[in-house]
Amino acid sequence: MNTFGKLLLTGFLLIMIGFVTLILASLSSAEAKGGGAFAIFILIGPFPLAFGFGEYSPILILISVIIAAVMIMITLIIFKRAKQIDNS
């Protein structure tokens, strides 16, 4: 594995560790305070998975879905522009 591959793998692992840390921290915080809200949105290919609990979970899920849709649109725009540049 070359240096770029090692850096890519390291970055991916750090992001995953950060996600897991945030999820565990929010769960333990909600348990300690006796309430709170929690929502997760996972996009696996074209299939979205969203779930949550608490008073504000529907709002959190809606915000997550909107953010995911914006990220997908930005990615598609970038790919379209890159393809146009390659064809020029």
N, C-alpha and C positions, 0 to 999 in steps of 0.2 A: 504494500500500500504506500503510495507516494505521500508527500507532505500535504498536498491539497486534500486528499482523502482523509488523512488523519485530522486535519483542522475541521473539515466538514462533519465528521463523526463526533468530534469533541463538542462542536457547537450544538449539534442536534441533541446530544446527551445532556448538555447543560440546560437547554430549553426544556427538555422533558423533566429533569430534576426540579427545575423551577416550577413547572406546572403542578407536579405532585406535591411540592412543598406548599404552594398556595392553597391547594385543595385541602390538604391535611390541616393547615393553619385555620382556614375558615370553618372547617368542621369542628375542630376542638374549641374554637372561639364561640361558636353557636351553642355547643353543649355546655360550656362554662357559664354562659350568660343565661341559659335557659330559653333561648329563642333565636331569632335571626332568620335569615333566608339564604338559600343556597341554590344555585342553578349551574348545570353543565350543558354545554353544547358541543358535540363532537361531530365532525364532518368526515365521514369515511367514504372517499370517492364521491359519488353523487347522492349518497344516502345520509341525511342529517339525523342525528340522535340528540334529543333534548329532554332533560328531566330536571326536577328541582323540588325543594320543599320550603315551606315557610310562607309568610304573608306576602312577600314581594317576589316570590319565584316566577309568577307569570310575566311580570315586567322584566325581570332579569333574563328570562328565556327569550322574550321578544327582542330585547336589546342585543342579545347574542346572535340571534338569527339575522337581524339587520346588519350587524357588523360583518358577519360571514358573507352575506350577500354583497356588500360593498367590496370586501376583499376579493371575492370571485370576479366581480365586474372589473376591478382594477387589474387583476391578473390577465383577464381576457383582452383588455385594452392594450396592455403592454405586449402581449404575444402578437396581437394584430399589427401593432406598429413595428415590432421587430421583423415580422414577416414582410411588411411593405418595404422596409429598409433593405432586407436581403434580396427582394425582387428588383430593386432599383439598380 
